[in-house]
Amino acid sequence: MICSICDEEIKGQVVTHPDGSKSVPWEGGNNAYPINEGRCCDKCNMEVVIPARLFNMMQSKTVK
């Protein structure tokens, strides 16, 4: 899956279980809204999407 923001491949996070085995439980990326309707990688989620959501929340509080 490709990130809808940076066009890089979305990689699943490897989880190490208590018994030492590893798995990738989710490879679907993150919801990219409000930037766009697609999916995004963890880096874009942290650097672009979450700040945009926080900005939108703060804007809606000042309008009321």
CORRAVEN-V908948 format. One record per residue. N is the residue number from 0. RES is the residue in one letter. PHI is phi in whole degrees, 0 to 359 (none if undefined). PSI is psi in degrees with one decimal (999 if undefined). OMEGA is omega in whole degrees, 0 to 359 (* if undefined). Layout:
((N	RES	PHI	PSI	OMEGA) (N	RES	PHI	PSI	OMEGA))
//
This chain:
((0	M	none	142.2	183) (1	I	253	138.3	178) (2	C	294	131.2	181) (3	S	283	-4.1	180) (4	I	255	-53.5	185) (5	C	256	-5.1	180) (6	D	65	17.6	175) (7	E	269	162.3	179) (8	E	290	136.2	175) (9	I	275	121.9	181) (10	K	253	137.2	177) (11	G	289	153.1	178) (12	Q	272	132.2	179) (13	V	278	128.9	179) (14	V	251	129.5	176) (15	T	262	122.9	182) (16	H	274	161.7	181) (17	P	305	-30.1	180) (18	D	277	2.7	178) (19	G	93	-11.3	179) (20	S	286	158.1	182) (21	K	235	150.1	176) (22	S	209	165.8	176) (23	V	240	92.5	187) (24	P	287	-21.7	182) (25	W	213	125.9	179) (26	E	239	14.4	187) (27	G	271	3.7	179) (28	G	70	-160.6	184) (29	N	241	157.2	176) (30	N	291	123.7	184) (31	A	272	0.5	179) (32	Y	294	134.0	18) (33	P	262	8.8	180) (34	I	289	-47.1	174) (35	N	200	-177.3	185) (36	E	270	4.2	186) (37	G	268	-157.1	178) (38	R	247	151.2	181) (39	C	225	162.4	179) (40	C	283	168.4	181) (41	D	299	-39.3	181) (42	K	297	-48.1	180) (43	C	293	-33.9	177) (44	N	300	-46.6	182) (45	M	287	-38.3	187) (46	E	267	-21.5	185) (47	V	238	-54.6	188) (48	V	290	-52.3	182) (49	I	298	-45.0	175) (50	P	301	-37.6	178) (51	A	295	-40.3	178) (52	R	295	-43.1	179) (53	L	296	-41.2	178) (54	F	300	-45.4	179) (55	N	297	-38.3	178) (56	M	296	-43.4	181) (57	M	292	-37.5	178) (58	Q	297	-42.2	182) (59	S	292	-29.1	179) (60	K	287	-32.3	181) (61	T	280	-20.1	181) (62	V	284	-31.6	185) (63	K	290	999	*))
//
